[in-house]
Amino acid sequence: MSAPAGLAGPVPASRFHEQALKKVFSVMKQFKFPSAYTILFLIIIFVAILTWIVPAGKYDTRLDEAIGKDVPVAGTYHHVEPNPQGFEDVVLAPIAGFYNPESYEANGIDVALFVLIIGGFLMVVTKTGAIDAGIAKAMEALQGKEKWMIPLLMVLFSLGGTIYGMAEESLAFYPLLIPVMIAAGYDAMTAVAVILVGAGIGTLGSTVNPFATVIASDAAGVSFTDGILLRLVFYIVGLLICIVYVMRYAEKVRQDPKASMVADMYESNRDHFLTSTDASDVPELTGRRKLILLLFLVAFGIMIWGVAAEGWWMARMSALFLVMSIVVAFVGRLSESEFTDTFVDGARDLLGVALIIGIARGIVVVMNGGMITDTVLYWSEQAVSGLSSIVFINVMYWIQILLSFFVPSSSGLAVLTMPIMAPLADFSDVGRDLVVTAYQSASGIVNLMTPTSGVVMGALAMGRVPYEKWLKYVWPLLLILTIGLMIGLSLGAI
């Protein structure tokens, strides 16, 4: 019997399921992954709750003359009087992450200040137009040999990644490079990959990156020059793999545009990108800008020499980049007001990174105050006891992979995990520098594809590349790199 007029009949099961799925997808689209700040503060609250649950305990320690710090002694863990953390401890944790409010001893304040100063330095160099001019000149010189733009540009972007963790700074190059690549017969996916994968593989294989290697090594209690040879191998081999991968795809697209993963947007992309470029906006690579690029490289060279040969640390490195900022501004003929405004703007751009350092270190402050840090180490020690060093370092790599999804900030992840993860290496006969390498490799892999990264999503938006198509493009490369990294970490543990 049919339903009376004006009354709805029973909804078919298939239609009901379809409507339910639509509601689920609608909710998922509205969901916004919380920022790194929120995640870290929630972790502080969670850790404070744990101090009321997890047994308090301590290890006996000994002075490790090689790193000049006390390290826990395996087998000496014992329970101590609990000290659960309350509301005041949670509120003070981000502040205590910068300095101890009782003793005024520095915690992360020196690292945060270094981050702000180097942010100012990078913005001053960018203000002079030297970086834009260098990229533009390289592309101009390769006209007619367009395929060689790919390896050259990927090398340049990777140097930015390995030297200073180039990430947000790379977003300025997409409007410049995408039209050039499309005009040369490639597609937007190729242009995005050249920049995103190029800078990403450099960050993955960070050698002197202050936002990953330096911060992580500091938190681990070792010099960032320890383990640099293996990271250099990761960088060079990884870069070669990425260049071959991108060039193979690019040549396939040039031979047959239908092979493009964004072929359905071929015409609209040409109309969008090739009519919106203005060659007059590209600065000229003058002798002055060449000198500035040289000064840029010299600054990082001096930093490496100072740390390796003279024992410099955050204060002197900060002073170096402050002085080099003034020198670059002088050579670039920036007025006093232009220099100060630009430097402050650069520091402002990295203020978020500086704040993350304090908040993340606040987690460790709460754990230490609640006397549960050594308990976590003890449980982890038990979990990895009996494992070979090779298994240990690979387990560590996958732990960092998981954590990177929740904390995409490389500096935040470093100061969150290294104080806990690095001491575990002492129990497994693995160098702490190898744990740092595992951390930055895992973080580098995840930050090539995670939707929680503003750099990834911003790059794809500017390139008009759908996220799911980017995943389809990049996952075979990530698999190849992961296998190679696990082999390299295993060899490093032997």
N, C-alpha and C positions, 0 to 999 in steps of 0.2 A: 504494500500500500504506500502510495507517495505521500509526502508530508503536505499538510494543508497549506493553501496559499498564504504567503506572508511569514511562514515559519521555516526555519532552516532545518534541513534534515541532518542525519548523523554525518559527521566529517569522516571521509575515508581515512583509513590508517596511513596510507602512503602520503596523503595530503597533510595529515596531522604531523607526521615525521618531518615533512618538508618545511612546514611552518615552524616547528621546534628548532630545526637546524638553522633556519634564517635568523631566529631570535638569538641563538648561540653565537652565530657569526657576527651579528650586529653588536652584541656585547663585547666580543673579542676585538672588533674594530675600534670600539670606544675605549678599550683598555689601553692605558699608557704606562709603559714600564717606568717605575720610579727612578729618579736620578741617583747618581752615585752618593750624593750627600744624604738622601733619605735612607738609602740602603745601609750606609755605614752607621748612621745614627740609630737605626733599628737594630743593627748588630750590637751596638753599645748597650742598648736596653736589654737585648737578649742575653748578652754576656753577663750583665749585672744580675739578671735573674738566675743565671747558672751559678753565680757565686753563692747563692743560697742553697743550691742543690748539690753541686759537685764538691767532693771532699777537698779540703785545702791540703797542700803538700809542698815540699821543697826537695831539691837535689842539693847535695854538697857540691861545691864548685872548686875549680882549680884555675890558676892563671895559665892561659895559653900564651906563651911568649911569642909565638909566630904572629898572632893577631892582636896581642896586647890586651886581651879581655878575659874575664872569668867565663868559663864554660862549665856546663853541668857534667858531673861524673856519673857514668852509667852504673846502675846497681846501688845507688845511694839514696834513692827516693824514700821519703818518710813523711808521715802525716804531721801537720802542725795545727795550731789553733786557728779556726776559721775567722775570716774577716769579711762578711758579706757586704756588698756595695749597695748603698741606698740612693735616694733621689738626688741628694747633693753631689754624690760621687759621679752620677750620670751627667748632671748638668756641668760639672767642672771638667769632665773627661776631655772634651775637645780643646779646652784651654790648656789642660795639663799635657795634651798632646804636643803643644808648642813649647811649654816650659813648666817646670814644677812650681806650682803656686806657693808651696811652703818654703822650698830652698832656693827658688829662682834659678835652678839649674836648667840649662837648655836641653830640650828634647828635639823637636822638629823645627824650631824657629829658624835655625841656621840654614836648613835645607829649603824652607819656605822662602826665606829672603833671597837665596840663590836663584830660585825659580823666578821670582819677580824681576830680579835684575837681568837675568838672561832673556826674559820676555821682552824687557825694554830694549836690550841689545838687538834682538832679532827684528823688532819693529823698526828700529833706526836704520838697519841695513836695508830692510824692505822699502822704507820711505825714500831712499836714494834712487830706487829703480834699478839697482844693480842686478838683483836676482831676476826680475822680469826681463831685463835687457839681455842677460846671459842666455836665458832659455830661448828668447826670440832670435838671437843671433845664431844659435846652434841650429834652429829649424830653418832659418834662411839659407845657411850654408849647405844644407842638405837637400835643397830643392832639386828635383830630378832623381834623387836617390832617397826617396821618402822612406823606404823600408828601413834605412839605417837610422831614421829618427827614433825608432822604437828602442833599440838597445842603448843609444846614446842618452835619451831622455830617462830611461829606466835607471841607468847608472847614476845620472845626476840626482834624480829623486831618491834613489836608494842611499846616496851619500848623505842627503838631508836626514833620512831615517836613521842611519847608523850613527851619525854625529850628534844630532840633537833631537831625535824622535819626531821628525816632521810628520805632522798630522793635520791639525786645523789650518796650518799655514799653506798646505797643499790646495785648499779649496779655491784659492785665488787663481790657480792655473787652469782649471777646467774650462772657463769661458774662452781662454786663449788657445788651448790645445784642441778642443773638440772640433771647431770649424776646420782647423788645419788637417786633422785626420780624415774628416769626411770629404774634404776637397781632394785629398790624396787618394780617395777610393776605398778608404776603410770605413768603419762605422763607429757609432758612439760608444759601443761596448769596448772597442779597442782603445779609444782615448781614455776612458775611465780606468781600464786595466793598467795602462801605461803609468798613470799617476798613482792610483790606489795600490796596485800590487807593487809598483816600483818603490814607493815610500814605505809600504808595509813590510816588504822583505828586508829593507834596511833596518827598520825598527825591530823586526824579529831577530835579526843578527846584530843587534846593537853592540858596538864596540866601546864607544865613549859617551853614549846617550845619557845625559844627566838626569832625564826623567824616568829612566828605567834602570840601566846598569848601575849608575852611580848611586842612586837612591837605594836600590835593592842591596848593593854591596855594602853600603853604609849600615843598613838595617841588619845585614847578616854578619857584620863585624869583620869584613875583609876589604881589601883594596879592590877598586874596580878594574885594576890591571891584572888581577889574578883571574886566570881562565880566559884571557883575551884572545889567545891563539885559537882555541876551539871556536869561540864566537866569530872570529875572523873567517875560519873555515866555513862555518854555517852561513855567514854572509855571502861569501864568494860563490860557493856551490849553489846555495839557494837562489842567488841572483841569476846565475847561468840557467838554472832550471826554469825560472820565471820568464826570462827573456825568450828562451826557446818556445815555451808554452804560448806566450802572447804573440810571438812572431808567426807561429804556425797557424793560429786562428786568424790573424790579420791577413796573411797571404791567401788563405782560403776565401775570406770575404772579398778581397780584391779581385780574385779570379772569378768568383761567383757571388754577387751581392745577395742572392737568395739563401746562401749558406749562413748569413748573419742571424744571430739569435734575436735581433731586433729588426728583422727584415720587414715586418709588418708596419714599421714606422719609418721606412727608408725615405719616402717622399716628404713626409711631414718633418723629419729631422733635417733634411737638406733645406727645406724652406725656412725652418726655424733658425738653424745655426748659420747657414751661409749668407743670410741677409742681415745678420745682427753683429757682424764683426766690423771693427774700425781699426785699420792698420795704423792710423795716426795715434792711437792710444798706446802703442808699443814703444817704450823708451829705447833710445839708441845706446848701443854699448860703446860708450866713449872711453877714453883712456882713464878718466877719473873713476868710472864705474868698474873698470878692470882692476884698478888699484883697490877699490873697496872690496871686491870679491877676493882678492889676495889677502887683504887684512882680515876678512871673515875666516878664511882657512887658517891664517897665522894665529888667530885668537885661540882656536881649538888646539892647534899644535903646541902653543905655550902652555895651555891647561894640562895637556898630557905630560909634557916635560916637567911641569911644576909638581904634579901629583907623584909621578914615577921617580923623579930624581931629587926633589926638594921636600917631599912630604907635605905638599899643600893640601888643604881641605877646603871646606865650604867658604870660610871667610876670605881667604886669599883668592879663591876662584871667583867669588862675587866681585872682589876688588878688580880683578883682571878684566871682567866683562864690563864693569862700569867704566874703566879707563878706555877700553876699546870702543865703547859706545861713543865717548867723547871724541876719540880720534876719527872714527868713521863720520861723525857729524861734521867735524872740521873739514875733512877731505871732501865730503859731499856738499859742503857750503850750506849747511842748514843754519838758520838763524838760531839765536839762543831760545826764543820762544818756540820755534819749530821743533828743536831738539827736545826740550823739556816736555812739550805736549806729546810728541811722538813716543818718547821713552815711557811716560806715564800711561799712554794708551796701550803700549806693549805689555807693561806690567799688569794693567787692568785685565787684559785678555787672558793672562795666566793666573789671575787671582783665584779662580776656581780650583786650579791645581794646587796652589799654596794652601787653600782652606782644606782641601781633601787630605793633604799630608797631616795636618793637625788632627782632623776628625778621625782618620784611620789610626793614627798613633794613640788616640784616646782609647781605642779598643784594647790595646796592649796595656795601657795604664790601668783600666778597670780590671783586666785579668790579673795583672801583677798585684794590684791592691787587694783583690779578693783571694789571692794566694792559689789561683787555679791554673796558672800558666804551666807550672811544672807538672801538675796533674795531667793536663792535656798532653804534654810531652811524654809523660810516663805511659799513658795509654797508647800513644802513637808508637813509642818505643816497643811496647809489647806487640803491637800490630805488625811491625816490620821486623821484629826479632826473628832471626833464623833465615831472613831473606838475603839473597846474595846482593852485592852492591849494584849489579845490573838491574835486578828486579826492583830494588829500592828506588833507583833514579827514574825508572819508567813509571812506577806508581806515583812518584812525586810529580812527574810531568802531567799525568792525567788528573791529578788532584787540582793542579793549577789550571788546566783546561776548564774544569768544572767551575772553579771560582771566578775565572775570567768572564764568564757569561753574566755573573751577578755584579762584578766590579770591573767594568771595562776600562777604567782609568788605570794605566800602567803604573803610575806613581802610587795611587791609592792601593792597588793590589800588592805592590812591593812592600810598603810599610805595614800592611795588614798581615801578610803571610810570612815574610822573611824572618822576623824575630822568633817565630814558632817553628817554621820549616827548617831553617838553616841549622839549628842545634841538633836536629834529628840526624843530620849527616855525620855528626861526631860519633853517634852510636853505630853507624853502619859503615864506617871506614870510607866515607865519600867526602871529597872536598866541598866546603861550603860554596866555593865559587861555581861548582857544577850544579848545585841547587839553584843558584842565581841564574845560570844559563838555562836550566829547565823552566824556570819561571818566565823569563823573557821570551823564550821560544814558544811556550804555550800561549802567553798573552798575545804575541805577534800573530799566531795562527788564528785565534778567535777574533781578533780585531780586524781581520780581513773579511769577515762575514757577519758579525753579530749585529742584530738590529738595535741593540742598546747603544751603539756607537753613533754619535752625531756626525762623525766624519764619513762613515760608510753611507749612512742614509742621506746626508747632504750631497755627497758625490753622485750617488745614483739619481737623486732628484735633479741635479744640474745636468746630468747626462741623459735624462729621460729614459733611464734603464729601470724597468720594474725589478723589485727586489727578488722575486722568485726566479727571474731569468738570470740575475746575477749569481744566485746560488747554483743554478744549473751550469753556469759557465765555470765557476770557480771551484766547485767541490772536487773534481779530479785533481786539480793542482794542490789543494789542501791535503788530499790523501797522499799524494806523492811526497810532499814536504814532510808530513807527519811521519811517514815510514823512514825517510832519511834522517829526521831529527832523532827518532828513537834509536836508530842504528848508531848515530853519532854520540848520543848520550851514553849508550851502552859501552861504546869504545872508550869514552872518557872516564867511565867508572872502573875500568879494568886496572 
